Amino acid sequence: MSWMEDYSAIREDIHTGYIYEVIEAILHMRRNNEIPDEEQWRFSEMMGACCGALADTEGALASYFEAATEDKFLRSQREHFSNYLYLCHAVPNLTPKELKAQFDMYATLYRHEEPLAPRENVRHERLRIGLIAPHFLDSSSSLFYAGLMRGLREKYDVYAYALSDRADTFTESLRADVRYASIENISIEEQAECIRADEIDVLIDLGGHTEGGMTLMVLARRPAPVQISGIGWFATTGVSFVDGFLTDEVLSPAGTEEFYSEELLRLPHAFVMTPTAEMRAAKVSARPADEPVTFGVLQNFMKINEAVLKVWERILKKVPKSRLVLQDAVDSPLRVTTILEMLDGMKMPMKRIFVRRGKQDYLADYGDIDIALDTFPYAGGASTATALYMGVPVVSLRGETHAVRLGASILTAAGHTEWIGADERAYEQIAVDLAGRIGEVRAGRAALRAQVETSPLMDEAAYLRAAEEAIARIWAERGDFAL
């Protein structure tokens, strides 16, 4: 068999779930020098996908970086690098300066990019706002942009551009509310021209470096005079063709401007949550008084690392008989195995830790936990907001990078800054203190949801006003210049 035939067979094994067999096949081919040097990137990319399937963050990080450096095709090289940048935020001990260096490296992949020709000086009675995303499905991101998209219709003409034709009930509801277009299966140039043809004034990127950074490749062609990022992406994009970034003082405090390539559009709060119908229907479960204190982490296992596990272990030691539930966002037994092996290797108290696969209907699982523990350095945004809405307090960390402050931003908007730790020791102490008041915590579950519902985290009107002001401000600053 040729290397291409082997490659095709191995890719098929990924789709059928034979992850360990794929890894062994790749390693075998490399040991025997069966892969041409110019094609190594294909196998590094596959190795990255395999590591992701196993929740092996560091392995995926290394593999995608290798693919980016080996690849000779610019488009896929950018895609590998975006996957790498996404994972960088889950790696402990990377400083803001070190992260910025990685984004600067990515930006060089656009140094020869040619934008579309400047558009004519077209003025509209109402600004045309476009939102572009890999897809518009019910997701962690849609929890934060659904209310904004619908609210913007009152003042602006709103367009949505999906790079995928995948759809669900959330997608169908958007089709009825905004001008919706699926721009899949055409070239990046044609995607940009579709947006240009609609004469979009301000284009909001909801994707950033997620899903291979495909939305950024469209923005690089400059289809709109003003382009901004935020909500669906949790850090700088690192590129010059994104003009503004939606954030707040918690995520981007004074003095951090140097770590962003964009103008910071600081809102009072970076996020507003619009609960789904399923969330609104889900009741806040009471916790039995005789149950042991149970901490919980309902998040993507890619965010779990040895540094955060050590902190959780110290919490368990300080709260006798307490338990820890780790539940993935993905339904995969392979990822459960990876976490179990990590826990065992660290000699953690396995009898007190329960590792679960993810599932689609997970809201009732918040009834199993008393206190949610946030991950770091890649904190939870939607998971933090969802836990609070389900009546569960969340302990989070205010660290050095944008990604680690996501939970702190959500908690600030929800009115619970007392659950934000300035460092690991403070985080640990907050969790222990909450466990020491477990009766009070359990009695306040229903009240927590009610409080969140009246907090800035769910004040769509106030958020909309702030977002509109930010859009108007950057349009006034850059719109005329860009035309």
Steps between C-alpha positions, in 0.01 A plus 500: 500500500611858434523750784182666364307175519622451856406858579146454368455178695628660820264798462210259468606335826477839675140537389415153630658567838815284481715773651772288658535300179539823302774625732686171472469502121641854478789417731573183301512690171731762650734244654534337160539828309196424286371858490648753253637806680264734317200295619592471868255777587204281405597244762578767761152640442350154549704454816359829629147378435578172679641681802189716509284189497696379803490838681881506477542878485878514495521230233248683282684828552832354386344321203319805363816710535693236308233496231516880470877500458502202258212605275575670168140608433422839653130444563545176693810639670285778642243243608758293691637813668152609612446158656834542673415849631167376631675232704775732625247651741456168679872460573614610848775759554488671160537873573315773306826593326563140398145471368536824307812363330294208370232732363766718339635189328152419367460855366800450270291248306296797370788732411436461127120489516322716241170651618209562270506830318367785717125517477319803370397767746161347571289639783192329642216652695552223756842348557531147367642267764625160391590212729716218370553164672606144415133414563197637680403198706382475859837515678696655783557809284135541399415528869673838486428633151134399449358796691742744337417390146129538553534826689714664232209471254322792664767746391695325223449270205647170619655230280638160604759305299562135583799313358303177539156391386445305824177604669290432807197661662712795614617556143145491371389756756778734385394463137168658598667789682795610283621483141668160509738349246700178493821563305641149505671323207629815332847651510612743770510771236139427405393495865651846548337624180157378623539716809629792294202470265266552796687824578559407863630794702615325819586130496512318835704180506362244745756232411852632547743209517233237573447225242823579319454877479302483177305818576827692536603389151186671368562816704854517360346591163345806674137455381377773737646843583494428875560153644485400865530180705368371829238289679580175318877539532671555835826680417663729249495385139855630455436641152488854364181459297283468812444855622328457835449244773194484729615458859473651849722626782524156660612322185720784378603718794696822450857422405424191291449686171838387367378140488223577251534584132155663504357816652337393827126570502438474872137448595373512860484119466633295209215249499125478537339158535175404333397164652370240258147366527647182652681701766188695590300177526764328716421538868765572761542171684519484878794317655434242776626621838682172572700492175878562521621834370541451127716718279443483127668582171265477202736613225705388203767261627756674275502775765616266777871490579725388783528852648126537551468139620754569775285788627189284492686230690591747775135604524391138541758451775375807688133395472480148651266255328434745217470378142596628157298437184682554169260495205616556143325707235553213253345154508818295469628209713851560361519844658378358831785248485753779445383693807490186713858422401604855587330478841656163571845619397471789745391263780180693556224359728321296232223381733382857542518604133234406246583544131210513255447518127323804363143485381263726313242530777729595787310774686357258756857401590545830682272346758788267591741774601516770765790715384642533149877534461620694198793384290812706441685637312211454253194586705139429424270763352175327410562227760535764773186683393304175473608379843392829660164483323454147632557627855860384543769745622820500297853553629722663237845654467601849390830426326735675258347411164170584336389135486554436871284804587191376313343357814587813696324714238185287519502501881546878508201549271300260717587698814719240671853632506547332840542170315798627297845406628795730436732198494492122550509520878212745508304280257561204726390689811178623339405141411577380854304787656195427283520134603505610863168678444344220299161528666477864401626423149241229447218712639591782260492310172161627382579851620823498299311448176257778588788731579679418173181574307499858632877553467690670216585150370142475373422869440466484123378859468802648680741278308340594169533873575868457585567290188322753280707781647820304435397428141405865441829617650727278291296574187542874562874452555577259217205488261585805291869410499429146379269599214 
